[in-house]
Amino acid sequence: MAAPKRLQRKPEHKGDRYREGELELILNLAPTHDNVRRLAKSLGRSIKAIEIVYRIAYQPGRPFGRDAEIQRSKIEQAKSSLRFISALAQ
């Protein structure tokens, strides 16, 4: 008999705004699969939410859904405070 599947819980901060410093933390780490998983777990976010932050940061012209515009402006502020330079902008 197969072991029971792990129960998947909703991220505790689903739908919440990012707290101060969280976007900077995300953007300070390379967008690797391991970093995305660790950030999602430690920040109480879904893996998809962390991936969207990276996509907005690295692909600024691409659309990501109805709530992305609010996050886009916050991510742009975090990028400028970190003097973040996208490889695509060079």
DOGUPA-838374 format. One record per atom (N, C-alpha, C): residue in three letters; atom name; x, y, z. Coordinates in Angstrom, 2 decimals. Layout:
% residues N
ala:CA:X:Y:Z
...
This chain:
% residues 90
met:N:0.85:-1.18:0.00
met:CA:0.00:0.00:0.00
met:C:0.90:1.24:0.00
ala:N:0.56:2.20:-0.83
ala:CA:1.35:3.43:-0.96
ala:C:1.18:4.33:0.26
ala:N:2.23:5.06:0.55
ala:CA:2.16:6.02:1.66
ala:C:1.21:7.14:1.31
pro:N:0.51:7.70:2.30
pro:CA:-0.42:8.80:2.00
pro:C:0.32:10.02:1.46
lys:N:-0.31:10.71:0.54
lys:CA:0.29:11.93:-0.02
lys:C:0.39:12.98:1.07
arg:N:1.40:13.81:0.95
arg:CA:1.55:14.91:1.90
arg:C:0.39:15.88:1.70
leu:N:-0.14:16.32:2.77
leu:CA:-1.19:17.32:2.68
leu:C:-0.56:18.65:2.28
gln:N:-1.12:19.26:1.29
gln:CA:-0.59:20.55:0.87
gln:C:-1.39:21.64:1.54
arg:N:-0.68:22.48:2.27
arg:CA:-1.33:23.60:2.95
arg:C:-1.18:24.85:2.12
lys:N:-2.11:25.75:2.29
lys:CA:-2.01:27.05:1.63
lys:C:-0.90:27.85:2.32
pro:N:-0.14:28.60:1.54
pro:CA:0.88:29.45:2.17
pro:C:0.23:30.41:3.17
glu:N:0.88:30.63:4.30
glu:CA:0.27:31.44:5.35
glu:C:0.10:32.91:4.97
his:N:0.90:33.41:4.04
his:CA:0.79:34.81:3.64
his:C:0.18:34.97:2.25
lys:N:-0.58:33.98:1.81
lys:CA:-1.19:34.04:0.49
lys:C:-2.08:35.27:0.38
gly:N:-1.84:36.07:-0.64
gly:CA:-2.65:37.26:-0.88
gly:C:-2.22:38.49:-0.08
asp:N:-1.33:38.30:0.89
asp:CA:-0.85:39.44:1.69
asp:C:0.20:40.21:0.92
arg:N:0.34:41.47:1.26
arg:CA:1.41:42.27:0.67
arg:C:2.75:41.82:1.25
tyr:N:3.79:42.04:0.47
tyr:CA:5.11:41.72:0.97
tyr:C:5.49:42.70:2.07
arg:N:6.07:42.18:3.14
arg:CA:6.50:43.03:4.24
arg:C:7.81:43.72:3.87
glu:N:8.13:44.75:4.60
glu:CA:9.36:45.51:4.33
glu:C:10.57:44.59:4.36
gly:N:11.37:44.68:3.34
gly:CA:12.60:43.91:3.25
gly:C:12.47:42.57:2.55
glu:N:11.24:42.06:2.37
glu:CA:11.09:40.74:1.75
glu:C:11.47:40.76:0.27
leu:N:11.04:41.77:-0.45
leu:CA:11.39:41.83:-1.87
leu:C:12.90:42.00:-2.04
glu:N:13.51:42.80:-1.20
glu:CA:14.96:42.98:-1.26
glu:C:15.67:41.64:-0.98
leu:N:15.16:40.89:-0.02
leu:CA:15.73:39.59:0.30
leu:C:15.64:38.66:-0.92
ile:N:14.48:38.62:-1.54
ile:CA:14.29:37.76:-2.72
ile:C:15.25:38.17:-3.83
leu:N:15.34:39.46:-4.10
leu:CA:16.16:39.93:-5.21
leu:C:17.66:39.84:-4.93
asn:N:18.04:39.71:-3.66
asn:CA:19.45:39.54:-3.32
asn:C:19.94:38.13:-3.54
leu:N:19.03:37.19:-3.73
leu:CA:19.40:35.80:-3.96
leu:C:19.21:35.44:-5.43
ala:N:20.06:34.59:-5.93
ala:CA:19.94:34.14:-7.32
ala:C:18.65:33.34:-7.49
pro:N:18.01:33.45:-8.64
pro:CA:16.74:32.75:-8.86
pro:C:16.91:31.26:-9.19
thr:N:17.50:30.52:-8.27
thr:CA:17.66:29.08:-8.46
thr:C:16.46:28.35:-7.87
his:N:16.28:27.11:-8.30
his:CA:15.15:26.32:-7.79
his:C:15.23:26.17:-6.27
asp:N:16.43:25.90:-5.75
asp:CA:16.58:25.74:-4.29
asp:C:16.27:27.03:-3.55
asn:N:16.75:28.16:-4.05
asn:CA:16.46:29.44:-3.40
asn:C:14.98:29.75:-3.43
val:N:14.31:29.48:-4.54
val:CA:12.87:29.73:-4.65
val:C:12.12:28.89:-3.62
arg:N:12.48:27.62:-3.50
arg:CA:11.82:26.74:-2.51
arg:C:12.07:27.22:-1.09
arg:N:13.31:27.58:-0.79
arg:CA:13.64:28.04:0.57
arg:C:12.92:29.35:0.90
leu:N:12.91:30.28:-0.06
leu:CA:12.22:31.56:0.17
leu:C:10.73:31.35:0.37
ala:N:10.13:30.51:-0.45
ala:CA:8.70:30.25:-0.32
ala:C:8.38:29.71:1.07
lys:N:9.18:28.77:1.53
lys:CA:8.94:28.18:2.85
lys:C:9.16:29.20:3.96
ser:N:10.27:29.93:3.90
ser:CA:10.59:30.85:5.00
ser:C:9.69:32.08:5.03
leu:N:9.21:32.52:3.86
leu:CA:8.35:33.71:3.82
leu:C:6.86:33.38:3.85
gly:N:6.53:32.09:3.86
gly:CA:5.12:31.70:3.88
gly:C:4.40:32.03:2.58
arg:N:5.11:31.90:1.47
arg:CA:4.57:32.19:0.14
arg:C:4.59:30.92:-0.69
ser:N:3.87:30.94:-1.79
ser:CA:3.93:29.81:-2.71
ser:C:5.18:29.93:-3.57
ile:N:5.59:28.82:-4.12
ile:CA:6.73:28.83:-5.04
ile:C:6.40:29.72:-6.23
lys:N:5.17:29.65:-6.70
lys:CA:4.75:30.46:-7.85
lys:C:4.87:31.96:-7.54
ala:N:4.53:32.36:-6.32
ala:CA:4.63:33.78:-5.94
ala:C:6.07:34.27:-6.00
ile:N:7.00:33.45:-5.52
ile:CA:8.41:33.83:-5.56
ile:C:8.90:33.88:-7.00
glu:N:8.48:32.91:-7.81
glu:CA:8.86:32.89:-9.23
glu:C:8.36:34.14:-9.94
ile:N:7.16:34.59:-9.61
ile:CA:6.60:35.79:-10.25
ile:C:7.44:37.01:-9.92
val:N:7.92:37.12:-8.68
val:CA:8.78:38.25:-8.31
val:C:10.02:38.25:-9.20
tyr:N:10.64:37.09:-9.37
tyr:CA:11.82:37.02:-10.23
tyr:C:11.48:37.34:-11.69
arg:N:10.36:36.84:-12.17
arg:CA:9.99:37.10:-13.56
arg:C:9.74:38.58:-13.80
ile:N:9.07:39.23:-12.86
ile:CA:8.83:40.67:-13.01
ile:C:10.16:41.42:-12.99
ala:N:11.08:41.00:-12.12
ala:CA:12.37:41.67:-12.02
ala:C:13.22:41.47:-13.27
tyr:N:13.22:40.27:-13.81
tyr:CA:14.07:39.96:-14.94
tyr:C:13.41:40.16:-16.30
gln:N:12.08:40.16:-16.34
gln:CA:11.34:40.33:-17.59
gln:C:10.27:41.40:-17.39
pro:N:10.67:42.66:-17.25
pro:CA:9.75:43.71:-16.83
pro:C:8.57:43.98:-17.78
gly:N:8.65:43.65:-19.04
gly:CA:7.57:43.95:-19.96
gly:C:6.51:42.88:-20.07
arg:N:6.70:41.76:-19.41
arg:CA:5.80:40.62:-19.55
arg:C:4.62:40.70:-18.56
pro:N:3.39:40.45:-19.01
pro:CA:2.22:40.52:-18.11
pro:C:2.13:39.28:-17.21
phe:N:1.64:39.47:-15.97
phe:CA:1.56:38.37:-15.00
phe:C:0.24:38.31:-14.24
gly:N:-0.82:38.84:-14.75
gly:CA:-2.10:38.73:-14.06
gly:C:-2.57:40.05:-13.49
arg:N:-3.78:40.02:-12.95
arg:CA:-4.45:41.26:-12.55
arg:C:-3.80:41.98:-11.38
asp:N:-3.20:41.26:-10.44
asp:CA:-2.60:41.90:-9.27
asp:C:-1.12:42.21:-9.46
ala:N:-0.60:41.87:-10.62
ala:CA:0.84:42.03:-10.84
ala:C:1.27:43.48:-10.90
glu:N:0.41:44.38:-11.31
glu:CA:0.81:45.79:-11.43
glu:C:1.17:46.38:-10.08
ile:N:0.45:46.03:-9.05
ile:CA:0.77:46.51:-7.70
ile:C:2.13:45.98:-7.29
gln:N:2.34:44.69:-7.48
gln:CA:3.62:44.08:-7.13
gln:C:4.73:44.61:-8.01
arg:N:4.43:44.86:-9.29
arg:CA:5.45:45.36:-10.22
arg:C:6.06:46.66:-9.71
ser:N:5.22:47.60:-9.25
ser:CA:5.76:48.88:-8.78
ser:C:6.62:48.68:-7.52
lys:N:6.23:47.78:-6.63
lys:CA:7.02:47.52:-5.43
lys:C:8.34:46.85:-5.79
ile:N:8.29:45.94:-6.75
ile:CA:9.51:45.27:-7.18
ile:C:10.46:46.26:-7.84
glu:N:9.92:47.16:-8.64
glu:CA:10.76:48.18:-9.28
glu:C:11.43:49.07:-8.23
gln:N:10.69:49.42:-7.16
gln:CA:11.28:50.21:-6.08
gln:C:12.39:49.44:-5.40
ala:N:12.16:48.15:-5.14
ala:CA:13.19:47.32:-4.50
ala:C:14.41:47.20:-5.40
lys:N:14.18:47.03:-6.69
lys:CA:15.31:46.93:-7.63
lys:C:16.14:48.20:-7.61
ser:N:15.48:49.35:-7.60
ser:CA:16.24:50.60:-7.62
ser:C:16.97:50.82:-6.31
ser:N:16.39:50.42:-5.19
ser:CA:17.08:50.58:-3.91
ser:C:18.30:49.67:-3.82
leu:N:18.28:48.55:-4.54
leu:CA:19.41:47.63:-4.56
leu:C:20.37:47.91:-5.71
arg:N:20.01:48.90:-6.53
arg:CA:20.76:49.20:-7.75
arg:C:20.88:47.96:-8.62
phe:N:19.75:47.28:-8.72
phe:CA:19.61:46.02:-9.46
phe:C:19.67:46.32:-10.94
ile:N:20.50:45.58:-11.65
ile:CA:20.61:45.76:-13.10
ile:C:20.25:44.44:-13.75
ser:N:19.18:44.45:-14.53
ser:CA:18.77:43.26:-15.24
ser:C:19.75:42.95:-16.37
ala:N:20.05:41.69:-16.54
ala:CA:20.95:41.28:-17.62
ala:C:20.35:41.65:-18.97
leu:N:19.03:41.73:-19.05
leu:CA:18.38:42.07:-20.32
leu:C:18.51:43.56:-20.65
ala:N:18.73:44.39:-19.63
ala:CA:18.80:45.83:-19.84
ala:C:20.16:46.29:-20.36
gln:N:21.14:45.40:-20.32
gln:CA:22.50:45.78:-20.73
gln:C:22.66:45.79:-22.22
